[in-house]
Amino acid sequence: MASLRCLRELSRRATTALSINQTRLISSLPSLEPRGTSITHATPTPNRSLSRDLPWYTRSQGRHFSSKTNDTDESSDGEDDDNDEDSAEMEVEREYSPAEIGYKVMGPLKPSERLFKPYEPVFAVVQFKVSNGDSIFTEKLKFCDINDKLVLTKVLLLGSASQTIIGRPILPEATVHAVVEEHALDEKVLIFKKKRRKNYRRTTGHRQELTKLRITDIQGIEKPEPKIVHKPPKAADTEQPEAELVG
């Protein structure tokens, strides 16, 4: 870009010098000076006859060699690049909402609520295959606290003993209910970097933030009715004679 600017500046100076020399030649020849023109301080004032007799004069005067437009174009290009970088930074720093991640926060769990049910032969696939009563660890969910009720909306598959429902890619009417039990840290992972013959060694550690969820219910599929098994009554215990102590 700097070389282009230098070339434009040189061409502009050359054309100005050429025009000055031509005007001096015109002023030195009084017989060629047409009527109605006046040349003062080597700056001609063109009129109709001069432009008709000397077409090169109008062409040279109509040409403007200036780097203003190019400078503005370059500055606009630089501003566009800055705007692109800012937009990229904004995309990196953007925080996704819970709905975009795939869950909804329904509020804290009240002491009077009884959400936990006995086991039901129904499963769902969210990030893992889960059933009610299971506990899973996921990456930390920023928008919920401990004892909050969640509804997981991005369900990929539902299944039971009698049917299986597969999403394309998700099931819009299927939901998985869960409760946040705790926020924890995973085990430490050591990262060791070394460059041989450079005396370069770096050791860093990382502990991933996790959230523990307890699955309470799965909705969106017909659940089989639990079979009630009646146990037979226990037989009466037979009376056994008490053992006598021998003294």
N, C-alpha and C positions, 0 to 999 in steps of 0.2 A: 504493500500500500504506500510506503514512503517513496519508492521509486516512481510510482504513478504520479504522485503529487509533484515530484521534482520535474518529471517530463512535462506536466501541464503548466508548471510555472515557467519553464524555459520556453515553451511554445508561446505563452502569453507575452513574454518579454520580447521574443523575436518579432511577433506581429506588431507590437507597439512601435518597435524601432523601425520596422519596414514602413509603417504608415507615416512616421515622422519624416523619413527620408523622402518619400513620395511627395509629401506636402511642400518640402523645401524645393524640390525640383519644379513643382508647379509655380511656386512664388518667384523663382528665378527666371521663368519664361513669361513675361507679361503679355505676349501675343496670344498665348494659350488660355489666359485667364478669361473665362466667360463673364458676361454681364450678370449683375445681380449677386455676385459672390464677393465675400470679403475674407481675407486671410489675416488674422491677427494672432501673434504669439504662436505661430505654427499650429493653430487649431482651426481648421476650415469649417465654414458654416455652409452645409450643402443646401442647394435649392433644386428646382426641377431641371434646369439646363445642365447643371453639373452632374446630376445623377443620370441624365440621358446621354451625355457625351462620354462620361467616364463610368462605365458599368462596374469596373473593378473597385471603384471607390465605395459604391453602395454595398458591394459584397464584403469588403474589408470592414466597413462600419457596422454591418449587420452581424458580424461574427463576434461573439463575446467569449473570451477564454477566461473563465473564472472557476475557481475551485469551491465556490460557495455551495453549489448544488451537490457536488461530490462530497464536500464536508458534511452537509446535512444528511446525505444518504448514509455516509459512514457512521455519523453519530446516531442516526436512527437504527442502523444495524446493531451498533453497540448497545443501544437501549433495549432492542429486542432481545439480544443475548442476555442482558441483565434480567429482563422480565422472565425469560425462560428459566434462568437459574433460580430466581425467586420462586417461581411456580413449582420447580422441582423440589426446592427446600420445603415449601408448604405441603407438597404431597408427602414428603418424608415425615414431617412433623404432625401430620393429620392423625387425630384420634378417632377410631371407629366407634360408632354407637353400639349399644347392646343388640339392637335389632339387626344390624349388619353382621355382627359376629354370630348371632343365631340363638339368642336367649332374651327373656324378659324377666325383669325383677318385679315380683308381685307384692313385696313388702316383708316386714319381719314376721317371724313365726310367733304366734301367741301361745302362752302357756296352756290355755284351755283347748287348743287344737290337737287333734289326734290324727296325724297324717299317715303314720306308719301302719301298713296293712300286712296280713300274712302273705306268704309267698303265693304268687299266681303264675301259672305256666304260660307266660307271655314274655316275649323279649323284643328289644328294639336295638337298632344300630344307629348310634349318633357319631361319636368318634370311636366308641367301643361298643361291644355287645353287652347290653345291660338288662337287668330285670329289677323288679321292685325289691328293695332291701340291699342292693349292691352299693358299694362305695367305690368311687373312681377319683383319680387325680388328673387334673388338667392344668394348663397354663393359667397363671393368675388372672382372675376376672376382676377388672378394676372397678366396676360399677356396682359391686355388691359387698355386703358385710356378712359377718358370721350370723347364722340363724335367719338369713333371708331366704324367702321362697323364690325359686326360679322355675321358669317354663322353657324347656329347650325346644326350639321350633324346627331346626334343621334335622329332621329324622329321615334317614336314608332307607330304612327297611323295618318292617314289622312282621312278627311271626308268632305262631302258636302251634298247638298240636294239630289243628285242622286246616289252617290256611297260612299263606305267606303273601305279604303285600310289598312290592318293590317300587321305590320312587324313581322318577325321571326328571331330575336327579333326586328330588326330595318329595316327601308326602305333605301336601299343604294342610291337611286336616289332622295330622298326627302330632301329638305332643308328648313330651316326657317331663314329669314333674320331679323336682329335686330340691334339696335343702343344703345350704352351705354350712359345712361343719367347722372348717378351719382354713386359715391361710398358713402355709408352711414353706420351708425351703428344702430343696432337694440336696442330695449329697454333693460335696464339693468335687468339682472336676478340675484337675491340674492341666494347664497348657504350658508345654515347655518348647521353646524355640532355640535353635542353635545354628550358627554358621561356622563351619570349620575353618580354621586358620585365620579367623577374624576376631577372636576373643569376644564373641557375641553369644551371650546366654541370657535368656529371659524366661522367668517362670511366673505365671499368673494363675489365679484360681477363679472359679465361677460357681455360684450356687443358684440354680433356677428357682424362681418363685412359682409355687403351685397353689392350687385351690382344691380342697377335698369336698366332693359332693356325695350326698346320700340320695339314691333314687327312691322315690316314694310311690309313684304311680305312672302307668303307661296308658295313654288314651288314643283311640283311633282304630281299634280292632276289637272284634267280638271276643269276649273272654268266656272260656268254658266254665260252666257252673261247677263249683267244687263238689266232689262226691263226699257224702257224709257216711262214714263207716261207723256202725253201731258196734261197740265192743260188748261181748257177752259179760254178764255180771260175774264177778269173782265168786268162786266156790267158797262155802263157809269153811273157815279154818277148823280143822279137826283138833279136838282138845287133846293135849298131850299131858301125861302125868308129870307132876313136878318131881324133879330129881331130889332124892333124899340125901342129906348130908351125912356122911359116915364120920362119926367123931372118934 
